[in-house]
Amino acid sequence: MPKEVVVIGLLALAGFLGGGVYATWKTAKFLAVILLVLTVIAVSGAVLWLL
């Protein structure tokens, strides 16, 4: 599998998780923080995979 496919998948996952952060911030801040951490992990994983 080309590494670009994995990077695109991780960035798509990060976008999905980022939307979850935006949607849950006003009602469930604890869950939003967990989703934010997962978003950062996905983005950093995509950057590291690309390098």
Buried (B, 14 or more C-beta within 10 A) or exposed (E): EEEEEBBEBBBEBBEEBBEBBEEBBEEEEEBBEBBBEBBEBBBEBBEEEEE
